[in-house]
Amino acid sequence: MKSLLTIYILLSFGELGLANMAQMRKKSHTEEFEGMPALFRAMSSSPNDGYTYNWSVVSFSTNGQPGSGVNCTVLYLDQCTSWNKCRQTCLKTGATSYRWFHDGCCECVGELCTNYGVNESRCRLCPEPGLEDEED
């Protein structure tokens, strides 16, 4: 499946041109779920326990001042995923919404976040290393 996703991404780059990588990282698809906040909190407090994907946990204050206000927590899957795999994975984590970036990066969004979390592709291994280097 990963090789098919890689082929799809490479073909997309061929059509769009590598110069458009920055634009792809900013474009995304979002959707809301009913969510399971307790499950999401548990998943984000002890990630990577036998699940298919590894992820990074990012938390930030929603009012812009650290230490005051409500914290928004998002999970960024490390590896590139398809739109459907992103959606399914975020459903399984209990997220209340998700954002799938057109570069393949997936962000699962917690209950206290507004505007679907962070509108920035921050997945560690996506796009795959080397693709951005070819942009220059």
LOBA-533345 format. One line per field, with one value per residue: residue number from 1; residue in one letter; x, y, z of N, C-alpha, C, O in turn. Coordinates in steps of 0.02 Angstrom, whole numbers, plus 50000, padded with zeros to 5 digits. Example, Ala and Ser with C-alpha at 12.3 -4.5 7.8 and 13.67 -1.06 7.14 Angstrom:
<nodes>
pos c(1, 2) .
code c(A, S) .
npx c(50660, 50642) .
npy c(49716, 49888) .
npz c(50390, 50354) .
capx c(50615, 50684) .
capy c(49775, 49947) .
capz c(50390, 50357) .
cpx c(50660, 50645) .
cpy c(49835, 50002) .
cpz c(50390, 50394) .
opx c(50712, 50670) .
opy c(49834, 50057) .
opz c(50423, 50402) .
</nodes>
This chain:
<nodes>
pos c(1, 2, 3, 4, 5, 6, 7, 8, 9, 10, 11, 12, 13, 14, 15, 16, 17, 18, 19, 20, 21, 22, 23, 24, 25, 26, 27, 28, 29, 30, 31, 32, 33, 34, 35, 36, 37, 38, 39, 40, 41, 42, 43, 44, 45, 46, 47, 48, 49, 50, 51, 52, 53, 54, 55, 56, 57, 58, 59, 60, 61, 62, 63, 64, 65, 66, 67, 68, 69, 70, 71, 72, 73, 74, 75, 76, 77, 78, 79, 80, 81, 82, 83, 84, 85, 86, 87, 88, 89, 90, 91, 92, 93, 94, 95, 96, 97, 98, 99, 100, 101, 102, 103, 104, 105, 106, 107, 108, 109, 110, 111, 112, 113, 114, 115, 116, 117, 118, 119, 120, 121, 122, 123, 124, 125, 126, 127, 128, 129, 130, 131, 132, 133, 134, 135, 136) .
code c(M, K, S, L, L, T, I, Y, I, L, L, S, F, G, E, L, G, L, A, N, M, A, Q, M, R, K, K, S, H, T, E, E, F, E, G, M, P, A, L, F, R, A, M, S, S, S, P, N, D, G, Y, T, Y, N, W, S, V, V, S, F, S, T, N, G, Q, P, G, S, G, V, N, C, T, V, L, Y, L, D, Q, C, T, S, W, N, K, C, R, Q, T, C, L, K, T, G, A, T, S, Y, R, W, F, H, D, G, C, C, E, C, V, G, E, L, C, T, N, Y, G, V, N, E, S, R, C, R, L, C, P, E, P, G, L, E, D, E, E, D) .
npx c(50041, 50099, 50191, 50105, 50046, 50160, 50191, 50075, 50090, 50210, 50173, 50078, 50160, 50230, 50132, 50094, 50211, 50364, 50388, 50272, 50261, 50260, 50135, 50052, 50073, 50001, 49869, 49719, 49604, 49461, 49362, 49229, 49199, 49094, 49169, 49271, 49314, 49380, 49447, 49532, 49612, 49676, 49746, 49830, 49908, 49986, 50058, 50088, 50077, 50080, 50008, 49968, 50023, 50150, 50157, 50166, 50137, 50058, 50028, 49942, 49901, 49738, 49702, 49811, 49899, 50020, 49992, 49871, 49702, 49623, 49694, 49735, 49751, 49837, 49869, 49999, 50023, 50168, 50207, 50167, 49998, 49851, 49703, 49585, 49640, 49692, 49574, 49509, 49603, 49605, 49473, 49479, 49562, 49484, 49471, 49398, 49394, 49481, 49624, 49679, 49818, 49866, 49991, 50000, 50012, 49941, 49831, 49760, 49631, 49598, 49464, 49457, 49502, 49496, 49446, 49495, 49620, 49794, 49839, 49946, 50062, 50148, 50204, 50327, 50393, 50340, 50310, 50398, 50569, 50688, 50608, 50572, 50697, 50723, 50652, 50718) .
npy c(49940, 50061, 50082, 50105, 50224, 50305, 50303, 50365, 50493, 50533, 50535, 50635, 50742, 50750, 50794, 50914, 50980, 51000, 51123, 51165, 51107, 51175, 51237, 51124, 51077, 51166, 51154, 51071, 50943, 50939, 50871, 50842, 50742, 50646, 50603, 50541, 50601, 50557, 50442, 50498, 50582, 50484, 50415, 50515, 50540, 50428, 50382, 50271, 50138, 49996, 50023, 50047, 50164, 50283, 50434, 50613, 50716, 50869, 51008, 51159, 51324, 51387, 51519, 51593, 51631, 51559, 51440, 51492, 51473, 51355, 51201, 51146, 50993, 50899, 50761, 50715, 50607, 50513, 50459, 50473, 50464, 50398, 50491, 50424, 50330, 50415, 50475, 50360, 50319, 50430, 50428, 50310, 50351, 50429, 50562, 50726, 50790, 50802, 50839, 50822, 50841, 50890, 50845, 50723, 50717, 50687, 50748, 50724, 50788, 50856, 50876, 51008, 51098, 51230, 51273, 51159, 51120, 51141, 51230, 51178, 51075, 50957, 50831, 50711, 50622, 50651, 50757, 50620, 50601, 50690, 50724, 50858, 50916, 50907, 51008, 51130) .
npz c(50000, 50040, 49937, 49830, 49870, 49870, 49732, 49683, 49742, 49684, 49548, 49556, 49586, 49467, 49380, 49438, 49460, 49545, 49600, 49655, 49779, 49904, 49898, 49899, 50026, 50100, 50061, 50106, 50165, 50265, 50400, 50514, 50661, 50774, 50880, 51019, 51155, 51278, 51237, 51139, 51220, 51297, 51196, 51148, 51257, 51278, 51155, 51012, 51058, 51001, 50885, 50711, 50656, 50693, 50785, 50811, 50950, 50972, 51070, 51109, 51168, 51153, 51159, 51133, 51235, 51329, 51460, 51499, 51472, 51359, 51309, 51147, 51068, 50948, 50838, 50735, 50607, 50575, 50449, 50272, 50217, 50137, 50095, 50140, 50231, 50326, 50375, 50429, 50526, 50612, 50657, 50734, 50836, 50913, 50883, 50857, 50739, 50581, 50478, 50319, 50226, 50062, 50030, 50086, 50223, 50384, 50506, 50660, 50757, 50916, 51039, 51094, 51004, 50884, 50718, 50651, 50705, 50675, 50535, 50454, 50376, 50463, 50475, 50516, 50424, 50302, 50167, 50090, 50137, 50041, 49932, 49948, 49937, 49802, 49751, 49740) .
capx c(50000, 50143, 50220, 50053, 50040, 50219, 50182, 50024, 50118, 50259, 50136, 50048, 50213, 50245, 50080, 50090, 50278, 50391, 50387, 50209, 50260, 50240, 50063, 50020, 50078, 49953, 49801, 49698, 49534, 49442, 49297, 49215, 49170, 49066, 49228, 49270, 49367, 49419, 49492, 49584, 49658, 49717, 49790, 49880, 49952, 50032, 50055, 50130, 50072, 50058, 49965, 49999, 50060, 50181, 50136, 50192, 50084, 50071, 49976, 49953, 49847, 49692, 49693, 49874, 49942, 50038, 49972, 49804, 49656, 49614, 49744, 49716, 49800, 49830, 49916, 50023, 50051, 50235, 50213, 50115, 49941, 49798, 49648, 49542, 49676, 49694, 49507, 49497, 49649, 49582, 49412, 49499, 49595, 49434, 49475, 49334, 49400, 49547, 49646, 49724, 49852, 49875, 50057, 49995, 50017, 49876, 49826, 49700, 49620, 49562, 49400, 49460, 49532, 49453, 49471, 49528, 49689, 49846, 49836, 50015, 50085, 50206, 50221, 50400, 50419, 50296, 50324, 50455, 50633, 50718, 50563, 50577, 50763, 50721, 50614, 50763) .
capy c(50000, 50119, 50094, 50135, 50294, 50339, 50311, 50416, 50558, 50551, 50553, 50700, 50792, 50755, 50835, 50981, 51009, 51002, 51191, 51175, 51071, 51220, 51246, 51062, 51072, 51212, 51135, 51015, 50923, 50932, 50841, 50835, 50679, 50652, 50596, 50511, 50640, 50519, 50399, 50540, 50602, 50425, 50401, 50568, 50540, 50372, 50360, 50219, 50074, 49941, 50044, 50045, 50225, 50323, 50503, 50665, 50751, 50941, 51043, 51231, 51362, 51412, 51592, 51625, 51645, 51496, 51433, 51517, 51451, 51285, 51174, 51107, 50939, 50866, 50707, 50713, 50542, 50522, 50439, 50493, 50418, 50418, 50528, 50377, 50301, 50469, 50479, 50300, 50320, 50481, 50401, 50260, 50383, 50468, 50632, 50757, 50811, 50788, 50879, 50784, 50887, 50862, 50813, 50658, 50724, 50679, 50778, 50707, 50848, 50845, 50909, 51078, 51138, 51266, 51278, 51097, 51116, 51183, 51228, 51172, 51006, 50949, 50761, 50702, 50586, 50664, 50712, 50577, 50637, 50694, 50756, 50930, 50937, 50911, 51067, 51186) .
capz c(50000, 50043, 49871, 49788, 49891, 49845, 49660, 49674, 49759, 49632, 49488, 49568, 49579, 49396, 49349, 49468, 49463, 49613, 49625, 49690, 49842, 49958, 49894, 49919, 50099, 50130, 50043, 50147, 50169, 50336, 50414, 50586, 50686, 50841, 50922, 51085, 51188, 51327, 51198, 51109, 51273, 51313, 51139, 51141, 51316, 51273, 51085, 50983, 51093, 50959, 50831, 50645, 50641, 50745, 50776, 50855, 50985, 50978, 51109, 51112, 51198, 51101, 51162, 51115, 51292, 51363, 51530, 51513, 51420, 51345, 51263, 51089, 51056, 50883, 50823, 50666, 50589, 50548, 50378, 50226, 50213, 50091, 50127, 50175, 50288, 50375, 50404, 50470, 50584, 50659, 50689, 50783, 50894, 50951, 50864, 50840, 50669, 50553, 50421, 50276, 50181, 49995, 50024, 50118, 50296, 50418, 50572, 50698, 50797, 50978, 51052, 51116, 50951, 50838, 50649, 50630, 50728, 50646, 50462, 50431, 50370, 50508, 50483, 50515, 50365, 50245, 50113, 50103, 50133, 49974, 49884, 49955, 49914, 49730, 49734, 49724) .
cpx c(50044, 50172, 50169, 50044, 50100, 50213, 50132, 50052, 50168, 50225, 50104, 50100, 50230, 50196, 50083, 50157, 50301, 50391, 50323, 50205, 50237, 50164, 50026, 50020, 50027, 49881, 49782, 49624, 49519, 49373, 49290, 49185, 49135, 49121, 49216, 49327, 49410, 49469, 49548, 49635, 49704, 49768, 49846, 49927, 50001, 50031, 50101, 50127, 50041, 50012, 50004, 50043, 50093, 50161, 50171, 50131, 50104, 50012, 49994, 49892, 49803, 49683, 49759, 49921, 49956, 50017, 49903, 49759, 49657, 49667, 49712, 49771, 49785, 49883, 49935, 50051, 50119, 50239, 50156, 50060, 49894, 49745, 49604, 49576, 49682, 49628, 49494, 49540, 49625, 49517, 49430, 49534, 49545, 49435, 49405, 49334, 49469, 49560, 49695, 49752, 49865, 49945, 50058, 49999, 49947, 49880, 49759, 49691, 49576, 49502, 49403, 49490, 49479, 49485, 49513, 49602, 49735, 49843, 49907, 50035, 50150, 50225, 50296, 50427, 50377, 50298, 50388, 50520, 50661, 50674, 50567, 50644, 50763, 50686, 50658, 50796) .
cpy c(50063, 50135, 50125, 50209, 50334, 50352, 50366, 50486, 50580, 50571, 50621, 50755, 50803, 50801, 50907, 51017, 51015, 51072, 51205, 51138, 51114, 51231, 51183, 51053, 51116, 51193, 51073, 51002, 50914, 50901, 50835, 50767, 50694, 50646, 50562, 50543, 50601, 50473, 50440, 50562, 50544, 50411, 50453, 50571, 50482, 50343, 50301, 50151, 50021, 49961, 50047, 50106, 50253, 50395, 50549, 50700, 50825, 50971, 51117, 51264, 51391, 51487, 51629, 51641, 51580, 51497, 51458, 51496, 51376, 51261, 51134, 51055, 50907, 50811, 50713, 50643, 50554, 50511, 50467, 50441, 50443, 50456, 50481, 50347, 50353, 50473, 50421, 50300, 50371, 50461, 50354, 50291, 50421, 50542, 50660, 50786, 50790, 50836, 50835, 50833, 50853, 50834, 50744, 50659, 50721, 50707, 50760, 50761, 50832, 50890, 50984, 51124, 51172, 51264, 51218, 51095, 51165, 51175, 51227, 51099, 50998, 50876, 50751, 50672, 50598, 50738, 50674, 50616, 50635, 50729, 50831, 50956, 50946, 50974, 51124, 51179) .
cpz c(50000, 49974, 49824, 49805, 49865, 49770, 49646, 49687, 49706, 49567, 49496, 49561, 49506, 49361, 49374, 49467, 49535, 49642, 49665, 49757, 49900, 49958, 49916, 49994, 50134, 50115, 50084, 50141, 50243, 50342, 50490, 50600, 50752, 50892, 50989, 51124, 51238, 51291, 51168, 51161, 51291, 51258, 51134, 51202, 51316, 51203, 51070, 51018, 51048, 50902, 50766, 50633, 50703, 50732, 50825, 50886, 50992, 51016, 51112, 51142, 51143, 51104, 51150, 51173, 51329, 51436, 51546, 51455, 51410, 51296, 51208, 51078, 50989, 50879, 50750, 50654, 50557, 50473, 50337, 50225, 50158, 50130, 50168, 50236, 50344, 50412, 50452, 50533, 50635, 50693, 50746, 50844, 50937, 50935, 50847, 50770, 50645, 50496, 50383, 50224, 50114, 49983, 50058, 50194, 50327, 50488, 50603, 50751, 50858, 50987, 51065, 51063, 50909, 50769, 50628, 50647, 50694, 50570, 50433, 50432, 50411, 50518, 50473, 50451, 50303, 50228, 50126, 50094, 50062, 49924, 49888, 49929, 49837, 49705, 49711, 49656) .
opx c(50029, 50177, 50187, 50035, 50091, 50229, 50143, 50040, 50168, 50247, 50102, 50085, 50243, 50214, 50075, 50160, 50262, 50393, 50321, 50152, 50197, 50133, 49975, 49973, 50011, 49835, 49823, 49585, 49558, 49332, 49339, 49151, 49143, 49121, 49160, 49383, 49470, 49526, 49606, 49695, 49764, 49826, 49903, 49980, 50052, 50007, 50145, 50172, 49983, 49979, 50065, 50096, 50066, 50148, 50202, 50081, 50159, 49955, 50052, 49837, 49828, 49658, 49761, 49977, 49911, 50023, 49878, 49777, 49688, 49684, 49668, 49830, 49727, 49935, 49891, 50098, 50127, 50272, 50103, 50073, 49898, 49743, 49588, 49544, 49677, 49626, 49471, 49517, 49625, 49507, 49400, 49535, 49563, 49403, 49361, 49282, 49510, 49515, 49746, 49716, 49875, 49956, 50109, 49991, 49899, 49926, 49706, 49739, 49524, 49490, 49356, 49502, 49424, 49546, 49561, 49642, 49718, 49846, 49925, 50026, 50200, 50259, 50326, 50478, 50379, 50288, 50429, 50525, 50658, 50699, 50565, 50647, 50800, 50689, 50639, 50835) .
opy c(50112, 50193, 50167, 50250, 50390, 50407, 50409, 50532, 50638, 50618, 50661, 50808, 50860, 50841, 50954, 51078, 51031, 51080, 51253, 51137, 51091, 51234, 51188, 51026, 51104, 51212, 51028, 51043, 50884, 50903, 50825, 50738, 50747, 50682, 50555, 50516, 50611, 50467, 50420, 50562, 50554, 50396, 50436, 50602, 50485, 50288, 50284, 50110, 50002, 49917, 50048, 50099, 50248, 50414, 50526, 50711, 50840, 50962, 51136, 51236, 51417, 51517, 51690, 51663, 51549, 51547, 51447, 51502, 51339, 51296, 51092, 51071, 50891, 50813, 50715, 50623, 50600, 50550, 50483, 50381, 50500, 50454, 50496, 50339, 50336, 50475, 50431, 50282, 50357, 50476, 50357, 50260, 50444, 50581, 50624, 50805, 50765, 50868, 50815, 50862, 50792, 50802, 50711, 50607, 50750, 50691, 50778, 50777, 50800, 50936, 51020, 51183, 51146, 51255, 51225, 51071, 51224, 51120, 51270, 51064, 51029, 50860, 50779, 50695, 50558, 50780, 50694, 50658, 50583, 50760, 50865, 51011, 50988, 50991, 51162, 51223) .
opz c(49966, 49955, 49782, 49761, 49842, 49747, 49603, 49648, 49685, 49534, 49449, 49533, 49486, 49318, 49336, 49473, 49579, 49703, 49704, 49788, 49941, 50011, 49950, 50023, 50192, 50151, 50095, 50116, 50279, 50296, 50525, 50558, 50781, 50942, 51012, 51126, 51240, 51313, 51170, 51148, 51301, 51272, 51118, 51198, 51349, 51192, 51109, 51008, 51057, 50874, 50766, 50602, 50759, 50675, 50873, 50853, 51014, 50998, 51116, 51141, 51093, 51056, 51156, 51161, 51357, 51471, 51601, 51397, 51449, 51248, 51220, 51080, 50974, 50911, 50707, 50687, 50517, 50438, 50363, 50231, 50135, 50192, 50226, 50288, 50403, 50474, 50508, 50587, 50695, 50752, 50799, 50897, 50991, 50970, 50827, 50743, 50683, 50469, 50410, 50185, 50112, 49931, 50059, 50226, 50299, 50526, 50577, 50786, 50852, 50948, 51049, 51077, 50900, 50763, 50591, 50608, 50686, 50544, 50393, 50482, 50395, 50567, 50427, 50425, 50256, 50273, 50168, 50050, 50029, 49877, 49837, 49901, 49811, 49646, 49667, 49637) .
</nodes>
